[in-house]
Each structure stands twice: as structure tokens, then as C-alpha cells.
Amino acid sequence: MKFRRVVVWFRNDLRVHDNAPLFTASQKAEEVIPVYCFDPRWFEDTELGFPKMGSHRVKFLLEAVDNLKESLKDLGSDLIILKGNPEEVLRDFAIEVESDAVYFSEEVTSEEKKVEAALEQGLWKKGIKTESFWQSTLFHLEDLPFPISQVPEVFTQFRKECEKYAAIRKTFPVPGNLQAIPNGIAGESLPELKAYGLEKQNSDPRTVLVFAGGERDGLKRLQTYFWKNDCLKNYKETRNGLLGADYSSKFSPWLAMGCISPRYIYEEVKKYEKERKKNQSTYWLIFELIWRDYFRFIAKKHGNRIFQLGGIKSNVDKWLRNEDLFWKWANGKTGIPFVDANMRELNATGFMSNRGRQNVASFLVNDLGIDWRWGAAYFESQLIDYDVCSNWGNWMYVAGVGNDPRENRYFNILRQAQQYDKKGDYVRTWIPELQGIAGFDIHIPFELSTKELKSKGVNLGSSYPHPLVKMRAYT
Ligand SMILES: Cc1cc2nc3c(=O)[nH]c(=O)nc-3n(C[C@H](O)[C@H](O)[C@H](O)COP(=O)(O)OP(=O)(O)OC[C@H]3O[C@@H](n4cnc5c(N)ncnc54)[C@H](O)[C@@H]3O)c2cc1C
């Protein structure tokens, strides 16, 4: 029996390809009503005074929602925009349009789960069914070779068992034409950045890539990285880079908001392996996507513990909560050029390389001893690819309170700088006040004499800060 009308509530699945709730609704209902809801709680300030969702992220989100609206229009439908708490406004909307059911994709973390539960309850009381779909990972939850409570605490074990015993499901097709939204059903207009007290920032010319939200640009990025520029075959060798569009895939912002599906990426890797080349690099991109899966399943297994001080290890509270030090880190003013360059890139563009993230996170928790949750919250605000599980999972890992078999995750910043930015080009890009210092010396202005610095136009303590901590030897 077909439903007469089903509301599809889009969340972090802002796409029409490989979208389980949308495709299933298109099969099971005579009418599908796609909805997106802007939840005001996303835009509140954190206890440290910065917004939970900063302007880079909001801009990317607005573009992604706008593009989804366009794609749905191309399919004959539209996207209804709601504003308010979904458990209230979406519930009221579903009641008003006399929907038989509401379909949506399942999330794993507490805030999202609470909303799901309240919505389900509110709709159930009115006799409206709800169905949630698992769709954010490569491996489907139901295909894991262990129950969620038994997800291995060590990544390698998780990966090996999944690779051996679980198959990756095929993507869902884009639904055929959808019905037009019936007359009289309307939503609100797409909000603007300033509605959330945020300002539009011009794209920084130094950005590794001009990131635009939405399925169209996510798919375009894959076409460019895999097929046009043929980068996948070298991914493993280049993935630790810092400068330029193609050292890594840059898929993460689109993955985080669901503009591109990981299973679609997987299928394209397989196609590339058949048509172009199969090697360690092509496998490595899938390997990294399994990391992404892993953090999601670990979050589902451990619930709220991933946000707590002791993480999933329940260690003691050894952390400092010094706002002055924290803001020096956040603003890229620690006096350690490699750290500052990365933080400035993040602030200016909303993106930072994986190598950079590991270094700045390690510096905050290991060298400054600051509460790791402050760092994670700052990343949450700034990163255009913020993903609740990957972010908090990686931070737990670096802070030594996650599921890492190695106890000490200390990154020697200067050794890392020597390995990944030997000539200092990365720092030179992001810290113009040090530009005059040649070669690797740009990483160690604090080791140069006042005379040398003066000849390069640098005055430590005035044009660039003294280091907050003495760095460990790097050779
Ligand atoms: C402290 C810290 C915080 C992080 N926060 C986030 C976050 O909020 N969102 C996010 O997507 N990634 C996060 N990462 C992981 C990683 O840095 C980014 O996924 C990666 O840099 C994105 O660039 P890319 O798409 O070019 O990656 P590529 O190297 O091209 O990798 C391909 C994809 O694999 C996945 N991936 C790669 N590395 C990781 C990893 N370590 N953990 C989980 N997934 C991974 C991502 O989906 C990525 O898009 C964090 C890492 C650290 C150390």
C-alpha cells in the first residue's frame, strides 16, 4: 500500500543522489514533501563566547541548502524551508499537511538524538509514522560484523573485520520525477548570514580551494580531483601536504553536510581503479573513509562520553582553563609560526589540512595543557567540514582520551615543520610579517639574533609574538 503523503526531512544529507529517505519516499508515497529546518540552537554562542557555528560554516550550509532546493526543483519538486526547533515546527508542519509519515536520516550524537526522539513522540501522538534511515557511512550499521556495543576499540581491528566480513551497499539512484508541492503548502525563505549575527567574508585568495556548498560543487570536486586532474593515483604520497588544492581530496566539507555520499565516492574509486589505475593510493582514500566510519560508530557506541573531559578513557582532570592562552592559540598568535600559520588559515578560510590539525591540536593539549574540549569546540565553530564524530573523535585521540593504543600522541612541532614545510613556504603564505626570513629559519624566529631579525623587518614581541613555550629540540 502506498502512502498518500510523506515528508522527507533533510539533515546532514543535502543531496538527491544516494539518499535513502528521499528515494524510499519516492517509491512508497504518492507525494513527497522535502523539508529543511534551520534550528536556532545551532547558532547560539558557546561558553567561550564564539558561535557554535561560525560564518564559514553557515555560508557553506546556506549554499548547500540552496543547491538542494535547485536540484529538487529540477526533479519537479521543491524544498520547504522551516525555521525553529524541528521537534516543534516540523511536527506542526507534518500535522498541518496531513502527512502519513516523516522520513529522515539517523544521527548518532546526543543533541540530534534528543530532537529525533521528541519529534517521533510528538508525531506518534498524532498518528504520524516516522522512519529513520542509516546512511552516513560506507559500511551500513546493519552490515557490521559485530553489534554496536562490540565495535573494536582499535581502528585496525575494526577496519580489518569490516573489510573481511562486510560489503558496501550500492548507492540509491536519484529519484525519477517527483510531484510538485501542492498549492497552499509553503515554507519560509532561505535565511541570510546576517540573520544569525554573522558577516559574509570575502574568499581569501590564499585558500586551498574555493569551497562552495552543495551537491553540484561536491560532485564537481570529485570529477576534478579523480578524473580531470588524475590525482587519485598519487593520493597516498601527497595527502600530508599543506598548500594547494590537490594534495588531498578536499571532499570533507561536502561529506560533512552530506552533499556527497561516501558510497558514491567508493563507487567512483572502483571505477577509477578499473579505468585508470589501481594502487596503494586508490586504496588509501577508502582507508581514510573507513576512519570516518570508525569515528561515527565509536560515537554511537559511547554516546555522550565523546564530549566529556575524560573521553572514553575516563582519565583524570589535568587540564588548564586559561582563556588568555587559548585565545592566543585560536587567533594564531602563539609565537610558534607553524601553529600560527595553520590557525590563521583556519580562521581565514574555514579549512586546515590534516597535518595542520594534528599539530595545532597536539600543541594546544600537550604544549599548552589546555582543556581539549575547548579546542574541539573552536574547530566546531570554524571548520567548514565540521563533523561531530570526526571532530570530537580526532580530538579525543590527540588528547589521549580516545581509543588510541599509543599513550603519547605528542607532535614535535618543529620536527613536523621540518618534515612537511622544510622551506617555510606554508608559513610564508600565512604569516606575512615573517615573509622576509628565508628557508626553514622562518619556523624559528626565536632562535635568530635581534640583528638578524631586524634586517628582515621582524621585531619579536612587537611585529610577531615571542613564543608562548620553549619548543622541544627538533633534530
Ligand atoms: C583535531 C582534528 C579534528 C578533525 N576534525 C574533523 C572534522 O570535523 N571533520 C572532518 O571531516 N574531518 C576532521 N578531521 C579529519 C581530517 O583532518 C579531515 O577529514 C581531512 O583533513 C579533510 O581533508 P580532505 O577531505 O582533503 O581529506 P583526504 O585526505 O582527502 O581524506 C578523504 C576523506 O577521508 C576522511 N578522513 C580523512 N582523515 C580522517 C580522519 N583522521 N578522521 C576522520 N575522517 C578522515 C574525510 O572524510 C576526508 O574527506 C580532524 C582531524 C583532526 C586531527
PDBQT file of the ligand as one rigid body, heavy atoms in Angstrom, charges set to zero:
ROOT
HETATM    1  C1  LIG A 501      41.900  17.512  15.651  1.00  0.00    +0.000 C 
HETATM    2  C2  LIG A 501      41.248  17.052  14.368  1.00  0.00    +0.000 A 
HETATM    3  C3  LIG A 501      39.939  17.430  14.084  1.00  0.00    +0.000 A 
HETATM    4  C4  LIG A 501      39.314  16.986  12.911  1.00  0.00    +0.000 A 
HETATM    5  N1  LIG A 501      38.027  17.386  12.649  1.00  0.00    +0.000 NA
HETATM    6  C5  LIG A 501      37.401  16.919  11.532  1.00  0.00    +0.000 A 
HETATM    7  C6  LIG A 501      36.063  17.292  11.239  1.00  0.00    +0.000 A 
HETATM    8  O1  LIG A 501      35.391  17.998  11.999  1.00  0.00    +0.000 OA
HETATM    9  N2  LIG A 501      35.510  16.829  10.084  1.00  0.00    +0.000 N 
HETATM   10  C7  LIG A 501      36.197  16.011   9.219  1.00  0.00    +0.000 A 
HETATM   11  O2  LIG A 501      35.654  15.620   8.186  1.00  0.00    +0.000 OA
HETATM   12  N3  LIG A 501      37.450  15.619   9.492  1.00  0.00    +0.000 NA
HETATM   13  C8  LIG A 501      38.076  16.053  10.598  1.00  0.00    +0.000 A 
HETATM   14  N4  LIG A 501      39.373  15.678  10.844  1.00  0.00    +0.000 N 
HETATM   15  C9  LIG A 501      39.998  14.665   9.971  1.00  0.00    +0.000 C 
HETATM   16  C10 LIG A 501      40.829  15.174   8.779  1.00  0.00    +0.000 C 
HETATM   17  O3  LIG A 501      41.739  16.134   9.195  1.00  0.00    +0.000 OA
HETATM   18  C11 LIG A 501      39.952  15.738   7.659  1.00  0.00    +0.000 C 
HETATM   19  O4  LIG A 501      38.933  14.821   7.332  1.00  0.00    +0.000 OA
HETATM   20  C12 LIG A 501      40.771  15.998   6.392  1.00  0.00    +0.000 C 
HETATM   21  O5  LIG A 501      41.830  16.853   6.663  1.00  0.00    +0.000 OA
HETATM   22  C13 LIG A 501      39.858  16.598   5.339  1.00  0.00    +0.000 C 
HETATM   23  O6  LIG A 501      40.559  16.903   4.179  1.00  0.00    +0.000 OA
HETATM   24  P1  LIG A 501      40.350  16.040   2.861  1.00  0.00    +0.000 P 
HETATM   25  O7  LIG A 501      38.894  15.871   2.577  1.00  0.00    +0.000 OA
HETATM   26  O8  LIG A 501      41.169  16.644   1.805  1.00  0.00    +0.000 OA
HETATM   27  O9  LIG A 501      40.931  14.648   3.327  1.00  0.00    +0.000 OA
HETATM   28  P2  LIG A 501      41.524  13.418   2.496  1.00  0.00    +0.000 P 
HETATM   29  O10 LIG A 501      42.889  13.167   2.988  1.00  0.00    +0.000 OA
HETATM   30  O11 LIG A 501      41.335  13.608   1.053  1.00  0.00    +0.000 OA
HETATM   31  O12 LIG A 501      40.638  12.195   3.026  1.00  0.00    +0.000 OA
HETATM   32  C14 LIG A 501      39.434  11.777   2.375  1.00  0.00    +0.000 C 
HETATM   33  C15 LIG A 501      38.322  11.730   3.386  1.00  0.00    +0.000 C 
HETATM   34  O13 LIG A 501      38.600  10.754   4.397  1.00  0.00    +0.000 OA
HETATM   35  C16 LIG A 501      38.096  11.192   5.645  1.00  0.00    +0.000 C 
HETATM   36  N5  LIG A 501      39.186  11.334   6.609  1.00  0.00    +0.000 N 
HETATM   37  C17 LIG A 501      40.488  11.561   6.371  1.00  0.00    +0.000 A 
HETATM   38  N6  LIG A 501      41.196  11.601   7.526  1.00  0.00    +0.000 NA
HETATM   39  C18 LIG A 501      40.299  11.418   8.513  1.00  0.00    +0.000 A 
HETATM   40  C19 LIG A 501      40.396  11.350   9.923  1.00  0.00    +0.000 A 
HETATM   41  N7  LIG A 501      41.578  11.500  10.578  1.00  0.00    +0.000 N 
HETATM   42  N8  LIG A 501      39.271  11.172  10.639  1.00  0.00    +0.000 NA
HETATM   43  C20 LIG A 501      38.070  11.026  10.043  1.00  0.00    +0.000 A 
HETATM   44  N9  LIG A 501      37.928  11.062   8.699  1.00  0.00    +0.000 NA
HETATM   45  C21 LIG A 501      39.010  11.256   7.955  1.00  0.00    +0.000 A 
HETATM   46  C22 LIG A 501      37.433  12.542   5.408  1.00  0.00    +0.000 C 
HETATM   47  O14 LIG A 501      36.059  12.345   5.209  1.00  0.00    +0.000 OA
HETATM   48  C23 LIG A 501      38.112  13.024   4.132  1.00  0.00    +0.000 C 
HETATM   49  O15 LIG A 501      37.334  13.925   3.399  1.00  0.00    +0.000 OA
HETATM   50  C24 LIG A 501      40.026  16.127  12.015  1.00  0.00    +0.000 A 
HETATM   51  C25 LIG A 501      41.342  15.764  12.316  1.00  0.00    +0.000 A 
HETATM   52  C26 LIG A 501      41.949  16.227  13.471  1.00  0.00    +0.000 A 
HETATM   53  C27 LIG A 501      43.367  15.816  13.749  1.00  0.00    +0.000 C 
ENDROOT
TORSDOF 0
